[in-house]
Amino acid sequence: MKLDSQQLERVANLFRAFSEATRLAIVQELKLGELSVSEIVGRLSTSQANVSKQLKLLHDSGLVSRRKLGTQVLYKIADPMVLELCALVCDKLNRDAMKPAALKF
């Protein structure tokens, strides 16, 4: 089945959400479960403002969900597909790393 231009744009937007290392690091942290912004900041070497910005983008793209608990906002992976996609990419990188280096002449 071929996708129309609107569907292709939605796919492109989804992949754009994965195109920044901090967002990938956030997804990696959320892999184990729900975390607050401050917990994520404590685990990454970046500012609270940057984490908040990246979480907003991940949320807007539907990759993470959030809920309010008192004064905190907790984030979690919204769809297990996110983890499956990351696993596919990591598997590919691992396979590439295991390939013998090309012979140099």
C-alpha positions in Angstrom: 0.0 0.0 0.0 1.4 3.4 -1.0 1.0 6.3 1.4 -0.4 9.6 0.2 1.5 12.8 0.8 -0.3 13.6 4.0 0.5 10.2 5.4 4.1 10.5 4.3 4.4 13.9 6.1 3.1 12.2 9.3 5.8 9.5 9.0 8.4 12.2 8.4 7.3 14.1 11.5 7.5 10.9 13.6 11.1 10.2 12.4 12.0 13.9 13.1 11.1 13.3 16.7 13.8 10.7 16.8 16.4 12.9 15.1 18.0 14.5 18.2 20.3 12.8 20.7 18.7 14.3 23.8 15.3 13.1 22.8 16.7 9.6 22.3 18.4 9.8 25.7 15.0 10.7 27.2 13.3 7.8 25.5 16.1 5.6 26.8 15.5 6.8 30.4 11.7 6.4 30.1 12.2 2.8 28.9 12.1 1.6 32.5 9.0 3.6 33.4 7.5 6.9 34.3 9.7 9.8 35.4 9.4 13.4 36.3 11.2 16.2 34.5 13.5 16.6 37.5 14.3 12.9 37.5 15.2 13.0 33.8 17.3 16.1 34.3 19.2 14.3 37.1 20.0 11.4 34.8 21.1 13.5 31.8 23.8 16.1 31.3 21.6 18.8 30.0 19.5 21.6 31.4 15.9 21.5 32.7 14.9 23.9 30.0 16.3 21.6 27.3 14.7 18.5 28.8 11.3 20.3 29.0 11.6 21.5 25.4 12.5 17.9 24.2 9.7 16.4 26.2 7.2 18.8 24.7 8.3 17.8 21.2 8.1 14.1 22.1 4.6 14.6 23.6 3.4 16.6 20.6 4.5 13.8 18.3 2.6 11.3 20.4 5.7 9.4 21.5 5.4 10.1 25.2 2.4 10.8 27.4 2.2 12.8 30.6 0.1 13.1 33.7 0.1 15.5 36.6 0.7 14.2 40.1 0.5 17.0 42.6 3.0 19.6 41.4 4.9 17.2 39.3 4.4 16.1 35.7 5.3 12.5 35.0 6.2 11.2 31.5 6.2 7.8 30.1 6.4 6.1 26.7 3.0 6.4 25.1 3.3 3.5 22.7 5.5 0.3 22.9 6.2 0.8 19.2 8.7 3.4 20.2 10.8 0.8 22.0 10.4 -1.7 19.2 11.6 0.9 16.7 14.6 1.8 18.9 15.4 -1.9 19.2 15.4 -2.4 15.5 17.8 0.5 14.9 20.1 -0.7 17.7 20.1 -4.2 16.3 21.1 -2.8 12.9 23.9 -0.8 14.4 25.2 -3.9 16.3 25.1 -6.0 13.1 27.0 -3.2 11.3 29.6 -3.1 14.1 30.2 -6.9 13.8 30.8 -6.8 10.0 34.5 -7.3 9.2 36.2 -4.1 8.1 36.8 -3.8 4.4 40.2 -4.8 3.2 42.4 -1.9 2.5 44.9 -2.1 -0.4 
